[in-house]
Amino acid sequence: MLALAPLAVASMNSARNELLRKLNFAADHDHLTGVLTRGALVTAASKLLANERRGSKGVALLMLDLDHFKSINDRHGHLIGDDVLVAFANAARAELRATDLLGRFGGEEFVALLPDTDRRAAVMIAERLRSP
């Protein structure tokens, strides 16, 4: 019976670690879109800016806002509005690089943080995001 105790403890630790991982993810990611929350975005921006001061190419920040989103909610309802937010987040993620971060700032406002990005590259990425 005592031989099973280490297995039970290991299993409990594994389950606890998985639960902690899920809780941390939920705390840092918007439940609807799966992108970073505003708080996680601010934390990430602080870290990126600290690294930028140490000599990286720079950090670009793009503010992304869905035009006329209120009219979509008013005309089609909040469930459709939610679908639009999810579709936008997915489309934006597809256009961003693996190193870029996307977060929901509030409502229909999103922020993209682009590490190691100069102005010219940031404008190119912004134009890709703006294109339908």
VMD Tcl script that builds the backbone (N, CA, C; Angstrom):
set m [mol new atoms 396]
animate dup $m
set s [atomselect $m all]
$s set {name element resname resid chain x y z} {
  {N N MET 1 A 0.816 -1.193 0.000}
  {CA C MET 1 A 0.000 0.000 0.000}
  {C C MET 1 A 0.862 1.261 0.000}
  {N N LEU 2 A 1.963 1.249 0.759}
  {CA C LEU 2 A 2.831 2.414 0.806}
  {C C LEU 2 A 3.506 2.682 -0.532}
  {N N ALA 3 A 3.679 1.664 -1.354}
  {CA C ALA 3 A 4.315 1.846 -2.657}
  {C C ALA 3 A 3.448 2.699 -3.575}
  {N N LEU 4 A 2.162 2.721 -3.355}
  {CA C LEU 4 A 1.254 3.512 -4.185}
  {C C LEU 4 A 1.232 4.984 -3.789}
  {N N ALA 5 A 1.664 5.306 -2.595}
  {CA C ALA 5 A 1.620 6.691 -2.114}
  {C C ALA 5 A 2.398 7.649 -3.008}
  {N N PRO 6 A 3.629 7.329 -3.444}
  {CA C PRO 6 A 4.337 8.267 -4.330}
  {C C PRO 6 A 3.602 8.491 -5.650}
  {N N LEU 7 A 2.948 7.455 -6.162}
  {CA C LEU 7 A 2.177 7.605 -7.399}
  {C C LEU 7 A 0.991 8.532 -7.195}
  {N N ALA 8 A 0.324 8.393 -6.069}
  {CA C ALA 8 A -0.821 9.254 -5.774}
  {C C ALA 8 A -0.379 10.699 -5.613}
  {N N VAL 9 A 0.740 10.920 -4.942}
  {CA C VAL 9 A 1.262 12.277 -4.754}
  {C C VAL 9 A 1.671 12.871 -6.098}
  {N N ALA 10 A 2.349 12.077 -6.923}
  {CA C ALA 10 A 2.771 12.563 -8.240}
  {C C ALA 10 A 1.561 12.910 -9.089}
  {N N SER 11 A 0.536 12.089 -9.026}
  {CA C SER 11 A -0.686 12.347 -9.791}
  {C C SER 11 A -1.384 13.611 -9.304}
  {N N MET 12 A -1.424 13.807 -7.984}
  {CA C MET 12 A -2.045 15.014 -7.426}
  {C C MET 12 A -1.245 16.253 -7.812}
  {N N ASN 13 A 0.086 16.161 -7.792}
  {CA C ASN 13 A 0.923 17.298 -8.188}
  {C C ASN 13 A 0.717 17.641 -9.653}
  {N N SER 14 A 0.614 16.618 -10.479}
  {CA C SER 14 A 0.394 16.839 -11.906}
  {C C SER 14 A -0.960 17.515 -12.143}
  {N N ALA 15 A -1.986 17.042 -11.463}
  {CA C ALA 15 A -3.318 17.642 -11.600}
  {C C ALA 15 A -3.324 19.079 -11.081}
  {N N ARG 16 A -2.636 19.309 -9.976}
  {CA C ARG 16 A -2.559 20.660 -9.414}
  {C C ARG 16 A -1.830 21.600 -10.369}
  {N N ASN 17 A -0.722 21.127 -10.936}
  {CA C ASN 17 A 0.032 21.955 -11.880}
  {C C ASN 17 A -0.795 22.285 -13.115}
  {N N GLU 18 A -1.552 21.322 -13.598}
  {CA C GLU 18 A -2.412 21.564 -14.762}
  {C C GLU 18 A -3.500 22.576 -14.420}
  {N N LEU 19 A -4.084 22.469 -13.240}
  {CA C LEU 19 A -5.101 23.426 -12.809}
  {C C LEU 19 A -4.509 24.826 -12.688}
  {N N LEU 20 A -3.322 24.945 -12.118}
  {CA C LEU 20 A -2.658 26.250 -12.009}
  {C C LEU 20 A -2.366 26.840 -13.380}
  {N N ARG 21 A -1.938 25.998 -14.321}
  {CA C ARG 21 A -1.676 26.467 -15.679}
  {C C ARG 21 A -2.956 27.015 -16.306}
  {N N LYS 22 A -4.056 26.298 -16.127}
  {CA C LYS 22 A -5.339 26.748 -16.687}
  {C C LYS 22 A -5.823 28.035 -16.024}
  {N N LEU 23 A -5.645 28.145 -14.726}
  {CA C LEU 23 A -6.056 29.363 -14.020}
  {C C LEU 23 A -5.222 30.562 -14.457}
  {N N ASN 24 A -3.911 30.368 -14.607}
  {CA C ASN 24 A -3.054 31.461 -15.081}
  {C C ASN 24 A -3.434 31.887 -16.487}
  {N N PHE 25 A -3.728 30.922 -17.346}
  {CA C PHE 25 A -4.149 31.251 -18.711}
  {C C PHE 25 A -5.451 32.052 -18.673}
  {N N ALA 26 A -6.406 31.602 -17.871}
  {CA C ALA 26 A -7.696 32.294 -17.784}
  {C C ALA 26 A -7.539 33.712 -17.241}
  {N N ALA 27 A -6.606 33.907 -16.330}
  {CA C ALA 27 A -6.393 35.238 -15.754}
  {C C ALA 27 A -5.765 36.193 -16.761}
  {N N ASP 28 A -4.982 35.670 -17.683}
  {CA C ASP 28 A -4.244 36.513 -18.628}
  {C C ASP 28 A -4.883 36.620 -20.007}
  {N N HIS 29 A -5.936 35.853 -20.268}
  {CA C HIS 29 A -6.531 35.832 -21.604}
  {C C HIS 29 A -8.027 36.147 -21.543}
  {N N ASP 30 A -8.452 36.943 -22.490}
  {CA C ASP 30 A -9.858 37.311 -22.624}
  {C C ASP 30 A -10.684 36.050 -22.883}
  {N N HIS 31 A -11.740 35.853 -22.112}
  {CA C HIS 31 A -12.512 34.617 -22.218}
  {C C HIS 31 A -13.231 34.482 -23.557}
  {N N LEU 32 A -13.541 35.581 -24.210}
  {CA C LEU 32 A -14.271 35.521 -25.477}
  {C C LEU 32 A -13.336 35.295 -26.663}
  {N N THR 33 A -12.296 36.099 -26.760}
  {CA C THR 33 A -11.439 36.098 -27.949}
  {C C THR 33 A -10.172 35.267 -27.800}
  {N N GLY 34 A -9.769 34.995 -26.574}
  {CA C GLY 34 A -8.546 34.240 -26.339}
  {C C GLY 34 A -7.272 35.064 -26.411}
  {N N VAL 35 A -7.389 36.363 -26.693}
  {CA C VAL 35 A -6.200 37.220 -26.723}
  {C C VAL 35 A -5.896 37.692 -25.303}
  {N N LEU 36 A -4.778 38.360 -25.129}
  {CA C LEU 36 A -4.399 38.832 -23.798}
  {C C LEU 36 A -5.427 39.807 -23.229}
  {N N THR 37 A -5.564 39.792 -21.915}
  {CA C THR 37 A -6.397 40.784 -21.245}
  {C C THR 37 A -5.646 42.103 -21.182}
  {N N ARG 38 A -6.351 43.136 -20.815}
  {CA C ARG 38 A -5.723 44.450 -20.688}
  {C C ARG 38 A -4.578 44.419 -19.669}
  {N N GLY 39 A -4.808 43.781 -18.531}
  {CA C GLY 39 A -3.775 43.697 -17.499}
  {C C GLY 39 A -2.544 42.946 -17.975}
  {N N ALA 40 A -2.748 41.818 -18.645}
  {CA C ALA 40 A -1.617 41.044 -19.162}
  {C C ALA 40 A -0.889 41.824 -20.248}
  {N N LEU 41 A -1.642 42.587 -21.023}
  {CA C LEU 41 A -1.048 43.411 -22.078}
  {C C LEU 41 A -0.165 44.508 -21.485}
  {N N VAL 42 A -0.637 45.150 -20.426}
  {CA C VAL 42 A 0.146 46.202 -19.765}
  {C C VAL 42 A 1.431 45.612 -19.183}
  {N N THR 43 A 1.326 44.448 -18.566}
  {CA C THR 43 A 2.507 43.781 -18.018}
  {C C THR 43 A 3.508 43.454 -19.127}
  {N N ALA 44 A 3.003 42.910 -20.228}
  {CA C ALA 44 A 3.879 42.571 -21.358}
  {C C ALA 44 A 4.518 43.821 -21.946}
  {N N ALA 45 A 3.747 44.899 -22.060}
  {CA C ALA 45 A 4.282 46.155 -22.603}
  {C C ALA 45 A 5.399 46.691 -21.713}
  {N N SER 46 A 5.216 46.613 -20.410}
  {CA C SER 46 A 6.255 47.074 -19.480}
  {C C SER 46 A 7.545 46.295 -19.671}
  {N N LYS 47 A 7.432 44.978 -19.821}
  {CA C LYS 47 A 8.618 44.144 -20.030}
  {C C LYS 47 A 9.282 44.459 -21.365}
  {N N LEU 48 A 8.461 44.615 -22.409}
  {CA C LEU 48 A 9.020 44.925 -23.728}
  {C C LEU 48 A 9.730 46.271 -23.727}
  {N N LEU 49 A 9.134 47.257 -23.066}
  {CA C LEU 49 A 9.756 48.582 -23.019}
  {C C LEU 49 A 11.052 48.560 -22.220}
  {N N ALA 50 A 11.100 47.764 -21.166}
  {CA C ALA 50 A 12.340 47.627 -20.396}
  {C C ALA 50 A 13.426 46.997 -21.265}
  {N N ASN 51 A 13.061 45.989 -22.049}
  {CA C ASN 51 A 14.027 45.356 -22.958}
  {C C ASN 51 A 14.446 46.315 -24.061}
  {N N GLU 52 A 13.516 47.134 -24.522}
  {CA C GLU 52 A 13.797 48.089 -25.597}
  {C C GLU 52 A 14.870 49.066 -25.164}
  {N N ARG 53 A 14.839 49.457 -23.931}
  {CA C ARG 53 A 15.846 50.383 -23.412}
  {C C ARG 53 A 17.230 49.750 -23.401}
  {N N ARG 54 A 17.256 48.424 -23.442}
  {CA C ARG 54 A 18.538 47.716 -23.423}
  {C C ARG 54 A 19.097 47.504 -24.825}
  {N N GLY 55 A 18.463 48.072 -25.843}
  {CA C GLY 55 A 19.089 48.041 -27.154}
  {C C GLY 55 A 18.383 47.287 -28.261}
  {N N SER 56 A 17.133 46.891 -28.106}
  {CA C SER 56 A 16.457 46.238 -29.225}
  {C C SER 56 A 16.093 47.286 -30.276}
  {N N LYS 57 A 15.543 46.852 -31.390}
  {CA C LYS 57 A 15.184 47.764 -32.481}
  {C C LYS 57 A 14.094 48.749 -32.093}
  {N N GLY 58 A 13.283 48.380 -31.156}
  {CA C GLY 58 A 12.170 49.218 -30.751}
  {C C GLY 58 A 10.918 48.381 -30.587}
  {N N VAL 59 A 9.920 48.983 -30.007}
  {CA C VAL 59 A 8.628 48.332 -29.818}
  {C C VAL 59 A 7.576 49.232 -30.438}
  {N N ALA 60 A 6.757 48.655 -31.295}
  {CA C ALA 60 A 5.650 49.408 -31.882}
  {C C ALA 60 A 4.363 48.980 -31.195}
  {N N LEU 61 A 3.462 49.917 -31.061}
  {CA C LEU 61 A 2.154 49.649 -30.477}
  {C C LEU 61 A 1.109 50.104 -31.485}
  {N N LEU 62 A 0.198 49.200 -31.819}
  {CA C LEU 62 A -0.891 49.530 -32.730}
  {C C LEU 62 A -2.202 49.470 -31.962}
  {N N MET 63 A -2.969 50.527 -32.033}
  {CA C MET 63 A -4.301 50.554 -31.433}
  {C C MET 63 A -5.278 50.190 -32.540}
  {N N LEU 64 A -6.057 49.155 -32.318}
  {CA C LEU 64 A -6.980 48.646 -33.327}
  {C C LEU 64 A -8.405 48.793 -32.814}
  {N N ASP 65 A -9.243 49.440 -33.588}
  {CA C ASP 65 A -10.620 49.699 -33.176}
  {C C ASP 65 A -11.541 49.280 -34.311}
  {N N LEU 66 A -12.607 48.573 -33.993}
  {CA C LEU 66 A -13.566 48.156 -35.014}
  {C C LEU 66 A -14.561 49.283 -35.254}
  {N N ASP 67 A -14.512 49.852 -36.443}
  {CA C ASP 67 A -15.419 50.944 -36.790}
  {C C ASP 67 A -16.864 50.456 -36.807}
  {N N HIS 68 A -17.742 51.279 -36.300}
  {CA C HIS 68 A -19.196 51.040 -36.338}
  {C C HIS 68 A -19.614 49.759 -35.604}
  {N N PHE 69 A -18.831 49.339 -34.627}
  {CA C PHE 69 A -19.160 48.102 -33.918}
  {C C PHE 69 A -20.468 48.221 -33.148}
  {N N LYS 70 A -20.741 49.377 -32.579}
  {CA C LYS 70 A -21.980 49.568 -31.821}
  {C C LYS 70 A -23.195 49.305 -32.700}
  {N N SER 71 A -23.121 49.735 -33.948}
  {CA C SER 71 A -24.265 49.516 -34.840}
  {C C SER 71 A -24.456 48.028 -35.145}
  {N N ILE 72 A -23.377 47.254 -35.152}
  {CA C ILE 72 A -23.504 45.802 -35.342}
  {C C ILE 72 A -24.242 45.199 -34.159}
  {N N ASN 73 A -23.834 45.570 -32.947}
  {CA C ASN 73 A -24.526 45.080 -31.750}
  {C C ASN 73 A -25.984 45.517 -31.737}
  {N N ASP 74 A -26.232 46.784 -32.058}
  {CA C ASP 74 A -27.601 47.307 -32.027}
  {C C ASP 74 A -28.483 46.633 -33.069}
  {N N ARG 75 A -27.953 46.433 -34.240}
  {CA C ARG 75 A -28.743 45.909 -35.352}
  {C C ARG 75 A -28.895 44.393 -35.312}
  {N N HIS 76 A -27.827 43.682 -34.911}
  {CA C HIS 76 A -27.828 42.220 -35.024}
  {C C HIS 76 A -27.776 41.491 -33.683}
  {N N GLY 77 A -27.556 42.214 -32.602}
  {CA C GLY 77 A -27.516 41.597 -31.285}
  {C C GLY 77 A -26.099 41.298 -30.818}
  {N N HIS 78 A -25.990 41.088 -29.519}
  {CA C HIS 78 A -24.674 40.908 -28.901}
  {C C HIS 78 A -24.007 39.584 -29.261}
  {N N LEU 79 A -24.796 38.558 -29.540}
  {CA C LEU 79 A -24.175 37.285 -29.923}
  {C C LEU 79 A -23.436 37.416 -31.251}
  {N N ILE 80 A -24.045 38.117 -32.194}
  {CA C ILE 80 A -23.377 38.368 -33.475}
  {C C ILE 80 A -22.176 39.286 -33.243}
  {N N GLY 81 A -22.347 40.287 -32.385}
  {CA C GLY 81 A -21.224 41.162 -32.046}
  {C C GLY 81 A -20.055 40.379 -31.475}
  {N N ASP 82 A -20.360 39.416 -30.607}
  {CA C ASP 82 A -19.307 38.561 -30.054}
  {C C ASP 82 A -18.610 37.770 -31.159}
  {N N ASP 83 A -19.403 37.256 -32.102}
  {CA C ASP 83 A -18.815 36.520 -33.229}
  {C C ASP 83 A -17.874 37.411 -34.039}
  {N N VAL 84 A -18.256 38.673 -34.210}
  {CA C VAL 84 A -17.417 39.623 -34.946}
  {C C VAL 84 A -16.103 39.845 -34.199}
  {N N LEU 85 A -16.173 40.004 -32.880}
  {CA C LEU 85 A -14.954 40.199 -32.084}
  {C C LEU 85 A -14.015 38.999 -32.197}
  {N N VAL 86 A -14.578 37.802 -32.118}
  {CA C VAL 86 A -13.770 36.585 -32.226}
  {C C VAL 86 A -13.149 36.486 -33.620}
  {N N ALA 87 A -13.950 36.760 -34.652}
  {CA C ALA 87 A -13.437 36.697 -36.026}
  {C C ALA 87 A -12.321 37.716 -36.234}
  {N N PHE 88 A -12.510 38.918 -35.690}
  {CA C PHE 88 A -11.468 39.937 -35.823}
  {C C PHE 88 A -10.187 39.502 -35.122}
  {N N ALA 89 A -10.311 39.004 -33.896}
  {CA C ALA 89 A -9.127 38.568 -33.145}
  {C C ALA 89 A -8.389 37.465 -33.900}
  {N N ASN 90 A -9.127 36.522 -34.459}
  {CA C ASN 90 A -8.500 35.434 -35.215}
  {C C ASN 90 A -7.809 35.954 -36.473}
  {N N ALA 91 A -8.466 36.868 -37.177}
  {CA C ALA 91 A -7.882 37.438 -38.394}
  {C C ALA 91 A -6.629 38.250 -38.063}
  {N N ALA 92 A -6.681 39.015 -36.983}
  {CA C ALA 92 A -5.521 39.819 -36.584}
  {C C ALA 92 A -4.354 38.921 -36.202}
  {N N ARG 93 A -4.630 37.868 -35.434}
  {CA C ARG 93 A -3.564 36.931 -35.045}
  {C C ARG 93 A -2.908 36.303 -36.270}
  {N N ALA 94 A -3.719 36.021 -37.287}
  {CA C ALA 94 A -3.186 35.406 -38.505}
  {C C ALA 94 A -2.233 36.345 -39.244}
  {N N GLU 95 A -2.434 37.649 -39.113}
  {CA C GLU 95 A -1.583 38.629 -39.789}
  {C C GLU 95 A -0.345 39.011 -38.980}
  {N N LEU 96 A -0.380 38.778 -37.684}
  {CA C LEU 96 A 0.742 39.159 -36.826}
  {C C LEU 96 A 1.811 38.079 -36.829}
  {N N ARG 97 A 3.010 38.470 -36.466}
  {CA C ARG 97 A 4.123 37.533 -36.380}
  {C C ARG 97 A 4.038 36.750 -35.072}
  {N N ALA 98 A 4.762 35.666 -35.015}
  {CA C ALA 98 A 4.748 34.815 -33.818}
  {C C ALA 98 A 5.228 35.565 -32.584}
  {N N THR 99 A 6.090 36.558 -32.757}
  {CA C THR 99 A 6.635 37.308 -31.621}
  {C C THR 99 A 5.737 38.463 -31.181}
  {N N ASP 100 A 4.735 38.800 -31.989}
  {CA C ASP 100 A 3.842 39.911 -31.666}
  {C C ASP 100 A 2.797 39.477 -30.644}
  {N N LEU 101 A 2.287 40.436 -29.906}
  {CA C LEU 101 A 1.270 40.163 -28.894}
  {C C LEU 101 A 0.003 40.928 -29.239}
  {N N LEU 102 A -1.129 40.273 -29.063}
  {CA C LEU 102 A -2.421 40.901 -29.315}
  {C C LEU 102 A -3.243 40.826 -28.044}
  {N N GLY 103 A -3.852 41.939 -27.678}
  {CA C GLY 103 A -4.687 41.972 -26.488}
  {C C GLY 103 A -5.948 42.772 -26.726}
  {N N ARG 104 A -6.942 42.479 -25.918}
  {CA C ARG 104 A -8.199 43.226 -25.963}
  {C C ARG 104 A -8.114 44.304 -24.900}
  {N N PHE 105 A -8.149 45.539 -25.351}
  {CA C PHE 105 A -8.000 46.677 -24.455}
  {C C PHE 105 A -9.316 47.011 -23.779}
  {N N GLY 106 A -10.407 46.783 -24.466}
  {CA C GLY 106 A -11.736 47.028 -23.919}
  {C C GLY 106 A -12.748 47.083 -25.038}
  {N N GLY 107 A -13.922 46.519 -24.811}
  {CA C GLY 107 A -14.965 46.571 -25.830}
  {C C GLY 107 A -14.472 46.042 -27.153}
  {N N GLU 108 A -14.490 46.924 -28.158}
  {CA C GLU 108 A -14.030 46.542 -29.493}
  {C C GLU 108 A -12.641 47.091 -29.797}
  {N N GLU 109 A -11.909 47.460 -28.770}
  {CA C GLU 109 A -10.556 47.993 -28.939}
  {C C GLU 109 A -9.520 46.919 -28.614}
  {N N PHE 110 A -8.584 46.774 -29.528}
  {CA C PHE 110 A -7.502 45.815 -29.373}
  {C C PHE 110 A -6.179 46.560 -29.483}
  {N N VAL 111 A -5.130 45.964 -28.935}
  {CA C VAL 111 A -3.785 46.524 -29.043}
  {C C VAL 111 A -2.858 45.412 -29.516}
  {N N ALA 112 A -2.020 45.750 -30.480}
  {CA C ALA 112 A -0.969 44.837 -30.919}
  {C C ALA 112 A 0.368 45.423 -30.486}
  {N N LEU 113 A 1.151 44.625 -29.787}
  {CA C LEU 113 A 2.510 45.007 -29.398}
  {C C LEU 113 A 3.472 44.284 -30.327}
  {N N LEU 114 A 4.332 45.054 -30.970}
  {CA C LEU 114 A 5.231 44.506 -31.977}
  {C C LEU 114 A 6.687 44.704 -31.537}
  {N N PRO 115 A 7.274 43.706 -30.883}
  {CA C PRO 115 A 8.661 43.856 -30.431}
  {C C PRO 115 A 9.629 43.852 -31.611}
  {N N ASP 116 A 10.769 44.490 -31.411}
  {CA C ASP 116 A 11.820 44.550 -32.435}
  {C C ASP 116 A 11.269 45.010 -33.779}
  {N N THR 117 A 10.507 46.095 -33.743}
  {CA C THR 117 A 9.841 46.592 -34.946}
  {C C THR 117 A 10.092 48.079 -35.095}
  {N N ASP 118 A 10.612 48.461 -36.248}
  {CA C ASP 118 A 10.795 49.885 -36.506}
  {C C ASP 118 A 9.512 50.469 -37.108}
  {N N ARG 119 A 9.513 51.763 -37.293}
  {CA C ARG 119 A 8.312 52.469 -37.756}
  {C C ARG 119 A 7.823 51.943 -39.107}
  {N N ARG 120 A 8.734 51.750 -40.034}
  {CA C ARG 120 A 8.343 51.302 -41.375}
  {C C ARG 120 A 7.661 49.934 -41.331}
  {N N ALA 121 A 8.231 49.005 -40.587}
  {CA C ALA 121 A 7.638 47.670 -40.462}
  {C C ALA 121 A 6.288 47.740 -39.755}
  {N N ALA 122 A 6.175 48.604 -38.748}
  {CA C ALA 122 A 4.905 48.749 -38.026}
  {C C ALA 122 A 3.807 49.265 -38.955}
  {N N VAL 123 A 4.142 50.212 -39.819}
  {CA C VAL 123 A 3.155 50.741 -40.771}
  {C C VAL 123 A 2.712 49.641 -41.731}
  {N N MET 124 A 3.641 48.824 -42.184}
  {CA C MET 124 A 3.287 47.726 -43.091}
  {C C MET 124 A 2.345 46.731 -42.414}
  {N N ILE 125 A 2.627 46.406 -41.170}
  {CA C ILE 125 A 1.765 45.481 -40.429}
  {C C ILE 125 A 0.392 46.113 -40.209}
  {N N ALA 126 A 0.368 47.393 -39.862}
  {CA C ALA 126 A -0.907 48.089 -39.654}
  {C C ALA 126 A -1.743 48.085 -40.928}
  {N N GLU 127 A -1.118 48.296 -42.064}
  {CA C GLU 127 A -1.849 48.282 -43.340}
  {C C GLU 127 A -2.406 46.896 -43.639}
  {N N ARG 128 A -1.646 45.852 -43.329}
  {CA C ARG 128 A -2.162 44.487 -43.519}
  {C C ARG 128 A -3.372 44.239 -42.636}
  {N N LEU 129 A -3.323 44.741 -41.403}
  {CA C LEU 129 A -4.447 44.553 -40.483}
  {C C LEU 129 A -5.677 45.339 -40.927}
  {N N ARG 130 A -5.461 46.468 -41.566}
  {CA C ARG 130 A -6.580 47.306 -41.986}
  {C C ARG 130 A -7.279 46.754 -43.225}
  {N N SER 131 A -6.548 46.043 -44.060}
  {CA C SER 131 A -7.122 45.508 -45.298}
  {C C SER 131 A -8.147 44.432 -44.979}
  {N N PRO 132 A -9.274 44.469 -45.684}
  {CA C PRO 132 A -10.314 43.449 -45.434}
  {C C PRO 132 A -9.907 42.066 -45.891}
}
mol reanalyze $m
mol bondsrecalc $m
mol representation Tube
mol addrep $m
